[in-house]
Amino acid sequence: MKRTTPIESIRNVAASLLMLSANLSFAQSASHPLRIIHPLSLEQVRVSDQFWSPKLKVWDSKTVYDVFDKLEGKYEPDRKDLIDEKAKLGRTRNAFLNFDWVAQGKKNTGEHDGPPWYDGLVYETIRGAADLLVEYPDPKLEQKIDGYIDRIAAAQAADPDGYLNTYTTLVKPTQRWGTNGGDDKWQHDIYNAGMLIEAAVHYYKATGKTKLLDVATKFSNYIYQQIGPAPKANVIPGHGGPEEAILKLYWLFRDEPALKAKMSVPVDENHYYTMARFWIENRGNYGEKDGSHARKSDESYNQDHMSVFTQKTIEGHAVRATLLATGVAATALENKDDRYVETANNYWDNMIGKRMFITGGEGAIADGERFGANHFLPESAYLESCAAIGSAFFSQRMNQLEADGKYIDELERVLYNNLLSSVSLDGSHYFYENPLVATDHKRWAWHSCPCCPPMLLKMVSAMPGFIYAYDNDAVYVNLFIGSDATINQKGNAIRIRQMTQYPWKGESIIEVDPASSKAFTVNVRIPGWAHSVENPFGLYHSKVSEPIVLKVNGKAIPVNPKNGYAAIHRTWKKGDRIELSLPMQPRVITPNDSIQTINGKVALASGPIIYGFEGVDNAALSEYMLSANTPLKLTYKPDLLNGVNVITGEAMDKSAKAVSFTAVPFYTFGNRGVYPYRVWLPKQ
Ligand SMILES: [Zn+2]
């Protein structure tokens, strides 16, 4: 497969030796100590939170149905291209018709509804809905999904190989996987396959049903048979994501071997793990020296400009890049391979240290939906919702790999800012782009490329599993979300209950209830912003003056965060109680001097929430200048924007007159009509 130099061969031997010791819970990478921790399964956590529960209710009862309906074409277009398309076609595009056409045996008709990745968006929505079903059982939704699965399975049944990508079958049937002059960057064969696999794994876990899993397994076997080292086809996914997806299929069958008997095809789960590694390690390999096993480079756009192990920066299409990086980190959890760990760290450090926007946005450039150069962070940047959410999935995997709270800081930054902004408060309109300044930015009902709503659903439905983590010796409190969880640690059931009004108030109460008294560590995340570390690489700066207070059973203890956590080691017994108070005082954020695009500007935040100024509250917004020392006041407004804290203070207008301002959370922009807004203000 991969061309190897002698040095690489030595490295591979070293990596194999490292894998021999892979069962140790502590492995040591050259410069990144591994400490693998585990998120909880969704069954282990119930969310009961003043901030998130009402939102989850909206997404569960409204958004999931909204996205499925719109994928079915049941919507009134509100964007010109889709209005024109409807006028021309006499109808809106329906993603499910594609499956029906393929099931009817249609092929090479040239007719396909929606973009080539429409299959994938259906699968992603099923995955998100599946995870929501765990928290909120809904027989009506399950029945709806079962109906979709029947149509998907029927489409697969029409192909003797079990191949399933409706676009390629209907439009380019001789170019499977983008071969024979095709292009998987456009066709999304493998991306769609990955999303199918993930949907199948999640739907099985939520419902115990195996119909979609059987479809995914059959297809995965065909993929493994067709793609890989010579003489198989040299193919990488044209869009990142399938790497982690097929790894999940490997994990599922490895952990539940009895499940294999329920499949209609033989299962060797090692093939799926091999596939994940091939897709990662084959980046930058365009064939053998003798010209065999050749393929065209997808270049940096698809992270294919060189081996991932030599990529030091995160480049190209930001959603592709963040999802590939998530796959690299996820695979590192399995193989603990130094090269994977280094690559994941290189990607993350570059992304968070040099290319991240203050809202957690990623991907500065509209052309190619790309990451920009280091420190190129313009206010009018592109910042696709999917890119920020992809980076959040990546940060979660990094936390799992290294048990460092800094990764959750960045997951949290996305959750409370660039993720939430992507959906309207009523859960039916969406942003694709999330720039930090705009004059008439408006959420749409549906888009010709509606990738962002399914991505939102995938993350918010998975989020309950990220609130806590554990290993053999410790429990990690990662997110401050009211919840009730049970962690099974070496046979001891530990119940953790959290009560909080975060992010509007800084106090959280965490009750620790082990079934039997036992010594272990509870690691409570101490966010960087709470002790004046706005960004771990100094990309942004801020200062808070109020202290962090941590108590156990009413008694204050030192905080001393290490690797992002305050570690509380003691013999825990029923009824023990941790109280954490984080300083939610409004703070002024300044950019690193190297960020030319926002030099001399300031932004406001409180806790994890980034604030901004919207025209509806601030008539003279375009003239505002802000002093870094201006007194700021935080006030809870229960009737504004479903209940938010606002920051008020005084800015200067262009005649140097003091004017009162009101700043609201970035994520709420555009919910009271369409007004100009901005996050950064010139410093006075
Ligand atoms: Zn998107």
Residues whose N, C-alpha, C, O or C-beta is under 5 A from the ligand:
A	BS01	ZN	E384 C386 C451 C452
